[in-house]
């Protein structure tokens, strides 16, 4: 399992009125349960040739019967998620209260 990634900055856009950005677990993602490569791929846009990332996956999500894994770089860069305290996290707007961390 890879080491936790640094927490990214919250979104640049202002959250809805009466809320703040807070880091929260994302229940749709989990840490990788079996060895798999990052699914992220790029192409030159002109051919059918696809270049896969190939780095070990850090986290994964299920879409139907398929499970897709992504490395830390693509988890953060493409999906805005990161691993913290053995959980996949994301920024969410939460109501502002005196107890909001």
Beta strands, then each sheet from edge to edge (+ up, - down):
strand 1: 19-25
strand 2: 30-31
strand 3: 41-43
strand 4: 50-52
strand 5: 59-63
strand 6: 66-70
strand 7: 82-84
strand 8: 87-95
sheet 1: 1+ 8- 7+
sheet 2: 2+ 5- 6+
sheet 3: 3+ 4-
end
